[in-house]
Amino acid sequence: MEVPSDPSVVRDARSVAARLNQECLCITLDRDALSQALEREVGDRDFHTTFIRTRPHLFSNAAVFISERDAWDGARAIEAATRLLGYKRAAMSWASEVAQPGFGPLGVFMGYDFHLAAAGPKLIEVNSNAGGAFLNALLAKAQRACCAEIEATPGGVKADDFDGAVLRMFQHEWLLQQRTGAPKLIAIVDDRPDEQYLYPEFLLAQRFFQRHGIDATIADGRQLHYEHGKLLTERRPVDLVYNRLVDFAFDHPEHQALRGAYLDGAVVVTPNPHVHALCADKRNLGLLSASA
């Protein structure tokens, strides 16, 4: 989508967003609709009671508005910077050994955190392990608007477009590592996944892949095995890891199976140590904030 570059248009868009944040309470969360959507998506009538009601701060009741220009400009600038040879050399100079090779994947669900200032967005951090996408897709379907002007606001990705966009993103990661066809088994990996605050999202992700014909499992990163050139979970070979670990370089002893499989190219991992080192290492903030 083309984003306007006229400064007056940018100022007007920011002004509208600021005014809506101060004055508009017209988009609220229909929690009954959310409960029904979640239960329908997972196929479990107790899903909301078990996993959402026990996490009262998982969803906000009200919307926050941001101009389309602010939403896109910062992310595009970061992605452009990380493609520069000088930036890559500097970022990789302090990266761990496991992060040095790049196998192709760019990282799914990259997160860019900004403080919205009067002069424009100010970078706080880049998050290669961002969560919430599957939950927010359902949230969008459960959102209720009381004014047609807001509900009809153009420019955003519609909730109904989510499935296709996510499928293409994971397929692109798969192909970037010179794979063909589609992965047979995707493992959603974290340590003690059923104890994580975002465990409901893991269940939604698993159901999402299964609904689209790809087998998926939620796996504990400590329970993986690497044998005969295959990464295994419960004796089943994993083709792609949707990585939710915060051990970004796979340094911990309990993640050595994943580390070995990753370095051998035996499994596609996204996001992976190379992506984190290039984009999300906190030391890179100085590079991204430096004047040209």
Secondary structure, DSSP 8 states (H G I E B T S, - for coil): ------HHHHHHHHHHHHHHHHH---EEE-HHHHHHHHHHHHT-TTHIIIIITT-TTSS-SB-----HHHHHHHHHHHHHHTTSHHHHHHHHHTS-GGGS---S---SS-EEEEEEETTEEEEEEEETT---HHHHHHHHHHEEESSHHHHT--SS--GGGHHHHHHHHHHHHHHHTT--S--SEEEEEESSGGGSTTHHHHHHHHHHHHHTT-EEEEEEGGG-EEETTEEEETTEE-SEEEE--S-TT--SGGGHHHHHHHHTTSSEEES-HHHIIIII-GGGHHHHHS--
